[in-house]
Amino acid sequence: MVKRGPTYKHLVQQHLNILKKLQTRSGLFLASKKGVLTGYDKAWIRDNFYECLAFEVLGDWETVKKTYRAILDTFKKHEYKIDHAIAKKPEYPYEYIHPRYDPETFDEFWEDWGNKQNDAIGCILFKIGEIESKKKYKILKNKEDKRIVQKLVDYLSTLEYWHDPDSGIWEEEEEIHSSSIGACLAGLKMISKVKGIKVPKELIKKGQETLKTILPRESLKKFVDLALLSLIWPYGIVNKKQTEEILKNVEYHLLKKRGVIRYKGDHYYNKNPDKFSEEAEWTFGLSWLSIIYNKLGKKAKADQFLKLAEKTITKEGVPELYLSNTNKYNDNIPLGWSESLLIVAIYDVNKNHIKKAEVTNDFVN
């Protein structure tokens, strides 16, 4: 079994401290440390969604609320742009809601970065809807908040998200991605539970029909992709058979020693000079698999993947990725997303061995 008791708590606290250092005064998190030359010292909408999951599982709702309030304020600042996209479907990437912002001013970063990322909107609708439905904690404070959330729904409607090619979770070539459709579908289903938010049933039906047609593929060009894990968790948008197919394909085709490659033929940090067959190994893939298997009740496999995830930890934290078959990692360290999923995995696997009140007192106060 994995680490228990004080060792477990120490490990969670260690990585929680690392993750907290990435949060700015506004509430938004940087993707990686300030000043990193890769461009990751910015706030991604999607990354903030994943970075907040650690605080949510540990019961730190004040941090979660602060971040989502900042995300809503970011959307409000660019409401004119959302209005324009609702009135007329965008023709160019810069007309879409951008995925990256200055964490203090909430200004967009304009350079081309695969800026059509529909899943980033879906994930925010999903989490706001999920939190609001619990009724204990609230993100939406007033009519202005609900107005901007409604516009995000209308935005996905105008895009016809179910067949709108986007750059997806990896911000690369525009395709129709299962992971993007699934994020939007999950977001629309969850936000539809919030009083005052109107989601036409046809929006949900179209997404379900398209997703059923594409799965278990990620896209026309990608048979299997690490991003498909999001459909299992956190979105829970696939059935048992689809879940089993996704896990089987990810483990067979993408699982490596120090992480999970994103997809076959991935050029990003591919250490082969011809960019072939030596894809980078993404660390958070191991934590992701641990979380999923734990939620499926397969404790032995959850332990197995958590042990592998713990082996990727360095003195600086958890990196984004390791170069293929090496112990060399890239400059995006710590990666907030990696830190967060590791915390969730450690907590999920060990939570039966520690009282919830003890966790709350140790990590939140």
C-alpha positions in Angstrom: 0.0 0.0 0.0 1.0 3.7 -0.3 2.1 6.0 2.4 -0.2 6.4 5.4 -0.7 8.5 8.5 1.8 11.4 9.1 3.8 10.6 5.9 0.6 11.0 3.8 -0.3 14.2 5.5 3.2 15.6 5.1 3.2 14.8 1.4 -0.2 16.5 0.9 0.9 19.6 2.8 4.2 19.7 0.9 2.5 19.8 -2.5 -0.3 22.0 -1.3 2.3 24.6 -0.3 3.8 24.4 -3.7 0.5 24.8 -5.4 -0.5 27.8 -3.2 2.6 29.7 -4.3 1.1 29.7 -7.9 -2.0 31.6 -6.8 -1.9 35.4 -7.4 -3.6 38.2 -5.4 -6.6 38.1 -7.8 -7.3 34.5 -7.0 -6.2 33.1 -10.4 -3.4 30.5 -10.5 -0.4 30.6 -12.8 0.1 27.4 -14.8 3.8 27.3 -13.6 6.2 29.5 -11.6 6.5 33.2 -12.2 9.2 34.1 -14.8 9.5 30.7 -16.5 10.6 31.3 -20.1 8.2 28.8 -21.6 5.2 31.3 -21.3 3.6 29.2 -18.5 3.7 32.2 -16.1 0.1 33.1 -17.1 -3.4 32.1 -16.0 -5.2 29.6 -18.2 -9.0 29.2 -17.6 -8.7 25.4 -17.9 -5.6 25.1 -15.7 -7.4 27.1 -13.0 -10.3 24.5 -13.1 -7.8 21.7 -12.6 -5.7 23.5 -10.0 -8.7 24.2 -7.9 -9.6 20.5 -7.6 -7.0 19.9 -4.9 -8.5 22.7 -2.7 -12.0 21.4 -3.3 -11.2 17.8 -2.2 -9.5 19.2 0.9 -12.5 21.3 1.8 -10.8 24.7 1.2 -13.9 26.4 -0.3 -12.6 29.9 0.3 -9.7 29.3 -2.2 -12.1 27.7 -4.7 -14.6 30.6 -4.4 -11.9 33.2 -4.8 -10.6 31.6 -8.0 -14.0 31.3 -9.5 -15.0 34.8 -8.6 -11.8 35.9 -10.5 -12.8 33.8 -13.5 -16.3 35.4 -13.5 -14.7 38.9 -13.3 -12.4 37.9 -16.2 -15.4 37.0 -18.4 -17.2 40.2 -17.3 -14.3 42.3 -18.5 -14.6 40.7 -21.9 -18.3 40.5 -22.0 -18.4 42.7 -25.2 -16.5 40.0 -27.0 -18.8 37.3 -25.8 -21.8 39.3 -26.9 -20.2 39.7 -30.4 -19.6 35.9 -30.6 -23.1 35.2 -29.6 -24.5 37.6 -32.2 -22.4 36.1 -35.0 -20.4 32.9 -34.8 -16.7 33.7 -34.8 -14.7 33.3 -38.1 -11.2 33.7 -36.7 -9.5 32.3 -33.5 -9.1 35.8 -32.0 -12.9 36.2 -31.9 -13.3 33.3 -29.6 -13.1 33.6 -25.8 -9.4 33.4 -25.1 -7.9 30.7 -22.8 -5.1 32.8 -21.3 -5.1 36.0 -19.2 -2.9 38.2 -17.2 -3.8 37.2 -13.6 -3.8 40.7 -12.3 -5.4 42.8 -15.0 -7.5 40.0 -16.6 -6.2 41.2 -20.0 -6.0 38.6 -22.9 -2.7 37.5 -24.3 -3.1 38.0 -28.0 -0.4 35.8 -29.6 -1.6 32.7 -31.5 -1.6 29.8 -29.1 -4.4 27.5 -30.4 -6.9 29.9 -28.9 -10.1 28.1 -29.9 -10.6 26.0 -26.8 -14.3 25.2 -26.2 -13.5 22.8 -23.4 -12.3 25.7 -21.3 -15.8 27.1 -21.2 -17.4 23.7 -20.6 -15.2 23.0 -17.6 -16.1 26.3 -15.9 -19.9 25.8 -16.5 -19.5 22.2 -15.1 -17.8 23.3 -11.9 -20.0 26.3 -11.2 -23.1 24.1 -11.8 -21.7 21.4 -9.5 -20.9 23.7 -6.7 -24.2 25.6 -6.9 -26.2 22.4 -6.9 -24.7 21.4 -3.6 -26.3 24.6 -2.1 -23.9 24.7 0.8 -21.3 26.8 -1.1 -22.1 29.5 -3.6 -20.1 31.0 -6.5 -22.9 33.1 -8.1 -23.8 36.1 -6.0 -26.1 38.2 -8.0 -27.9 38.8 -11.3 -24.7 39.9 -13.0 -23.1 36.6 -12.3 -26.0 34.6 -13.7 -26.1 36.9 -16.7 -22.5 36.1 -17.7 -23.0 32.4 -17.1 -26.1 32.4 -19.3 -24.0 34.1 -22.0 -21.5 31.3 -21.8 -24.3 28.9 -22.5 -25.5 31.0 -25.4 -21.9 31.2 -26.7 -21.6 27.4 -26.9 -25.0 27.4 -28.6 -23.9 29.9 -31.3 -20.7 27.9 -31.8 -22.7 24.7 -32.3 -20.0 23.2 -30.1 -20.9 19.6 -31.0 -19.3 20.0 -34.5 -17.1 23.1 -34.0 -13.4 22.2 -34.6 -11.3 23.6 -31.8 -7.7 23.3 -30.7 -8.8 21.4 -27.6 -7.2 20.6 -24.3 -3.7 20.5 -25.9 -4.1 23.8 -27.8 -3.0 22.3 -31.1 -4.5 21.4 -34.5 -8.2 22.3 -34.9 -10.4 19.2 -35.0 -13.7 18.0 -33.6 -12.5 16.6 -30.2 -14.4 14.2 -28.0 -12.8 15.7 -25.0 -14.0 19.2 -26.0 -17.5 18.0 -26.8 -17.6 16.1 -23.5 -16.5 19.1 -21.5 -19.2 21.3 -23.0 -21.8 18.6 -22.7 -21.0 18.0 -19.0 -20.9 21.7 -18.4 -24.3 22.3 -20.0 -25.9 19.4 -18.2 -24.6 20.6 -14.8 -25.3 24.3 -15.2 -28.9 23.4 -16.3 -29.6 22.5 -12.7 -29.0 26.1 -11.6 -32.1 28.1 -11.1 -32.4 30.9 -13.6 -30.0 29.4 -16.2 -31.7 28.2 -19.4 -30.1 25.4 -21.4 -32.2 24.2 -24.4 -32.6 20.5 -24.3 -31.4 20.4 -28.0 -28.0 21.6 -26.9 -27.5 18.6 -24.7 -29.0 16.2 -27.2 -26.7 17.3 -30.0 -23.7 16.8 -27.8 -24.7 13.4 -26.7 -25.4 12.2 -30.2 -22.0 13.4 -31.6 -20.1 12.1 -28.6 -21.6 8.7 -29.0 -20.7 8.7 -32.7 -17.0 9.6 -32.1 -16.1 7.6 -29.1 -13.9 5.8 -28.2 -11.8 8.0 -30.5 -10.6 11.4 -29.5 -10.9 12.7 -33.1 -10.7 11.7 -36.7 -6.8 11.8 -36.5 -6.4 10.5 -33.0 -7.6 7.1 -32.0 -6.6 7.5 -28.3 -5.6 10.6 -26.3 -4.8 11.3 -22.7 -7.5 14.0 -22.7 -10.2 11.3 -22.9 -9.6 10.6 -19.2 -11.5 13.8 -18.5 -14.7 12.2 -19.8 -14.4 9.7 -17.0 -13.3 12.1 -14.3 -14.0 14.8 -13.5 -16.9 15.0 -16.0 -18.5 11.5 -15.6 -20.0 11.8 -19.0 -19.3 8.3 -20.3 -21.0 4.9 -19.5 -19.3 1.8 -18.1 -18.4 0.4 -21.5 -17.0 3.6 -22.8 -15.0 4.0 -19.6 -13.5 0.6 -19.9 -12.6 1.2 -23.6 -10.9 4.5 -22.8 -8.9 3.1 -19.9 -7.8 0.0 -21.9 -6.7 2.2 -24.9 -4.9 4.8 -22.8 -3.0 2.1 -20.8 -2.1 0.0 -23.8 -1.1 2.8 -26.2 0.0 5.7 -24.0 1.3 4.5 -20.6 5.0 4.9 -20.0 7.4 4.7 -17.0 7.3 8.3 -15.8 3.9 9.4 -17.2 1.4 9.1 -20.0 2.1 10.4 -23.5 -0.7 12.7 -24.7 -1.1 10.8 -28.0 0.9 8.9 -30.6 3.1 11.3 -32.7 3.1 14.1 -30.2 5.8 16.6 -31.2 5.8 18.6 -28.0 9.2 17.9 -26.3 9.6 14.8 -28.4 13.3 14.2 -28.0 13.8 12.3 -31.3 15.3 14.7 -33.9 12.6 13.7 -36.4 9.9 14.1 -33.7 8.8 10.5 -34.1 8.1 7.8 -31.5 9.8 9.4 -28.5 6.8 11.4 -27.1 7.1 13.2 -23.8 5.7 11.5 -20.7 3.2 13.7 -18.9 3.3 13.2 -15.1 -0.3 14.0 -14.3 -1.5 11.1 -16.4 -0.4 8.8 -13.6 -2.3 10.7 -10.9 -5.3 10.9 -13.2 -5.4 7.1 -13.6 -5.0 6.6 -9.8 -8.0 8.9 -9.1 -10.1 7.2 -11.7 -9.3 3.7 -10.5 -10.0 4.7 -6.9 -13.4 6.0 -7.9 -14.1 2.8 -9.7 -13.4 0.9 -6.5 -10.2 -0.7 -7.9 -7.9 0.1 -5.0 -4.9 -2.0 -6.0 -4.6 -0.2 -9.4 -5.2 3.1 -7.7 -2.3 2.3 -5.4 -0.2 1.2 -8.3 -0.5 4.4 -10.2 -0.1 6.6 -7.2 3.2 4.9 -6.5 4.3 5.6 -10.0 3.2 9.2 -9.7 5.2 9.7 -6.5 8.3 8.6 -8.3 8.0 11.7 -10.6 8.3 14.1 -7.7 11.5 16.3 -7.6 12.8 18.8 -5.0 11.1 21.6 -7.0 7.7 19.8 -7.2 6.1 17.8 -10.0 7.1 18.7 -13.5 4.8 18.9 -16.5 6.6 16.0 -18.3 9.8 13.9 -18.6 11.6 13.4 -21.9 11.0 9.9 -23.3 12.7 7.2 -21.3 14.9 9.6 -19.3 15.0 11.2 -15.9 15.1 14.7 -17.6 12.1 17.0 -17.2 11.2 20.3 -18.9 11.2 23.8 -17.4 7.5 23.8 -16.5 8.1 22.8 -12.9 6.1 22.9 -10.8 3.1 22.5 -13.0 0.0 23.5 -11.1 -2.2 21.0 -12.8 0.3 18.2 -11.9 0.5 19.3 -8.3 -3.3 19.4 -8.0 -4.0 16.0 -9.4 -1.2 14.4 -7.3 -2.8 15.9 -4.2 -6.3 14.6 -5.2 -4.8 11.2 -5.8 -2.9 11.0 -2.5 -6.0 12.2 -0.6 -8.5 9.9 -2.4 -6.4 6.8 -1.9 -5.7 7.5 1.7 -8.9 9.2 2.9 -10.2 6.1 4.6 -7.2 6.2 6.9 -7.7 9.6 8.3 -10.7 11.5 9.6 -12.2 14.3 7.4 -12.1 16.7 10.4 -8.4 16.1 10.8 -7.8 16.8 7.1 -9.8 20.0 7.3 -7.9 21.2 10.3 -4.5 20.3 8.9 -4.8 21.6 5.4 -7.4 24.4 5.4 -6.9 26.3 8.6 
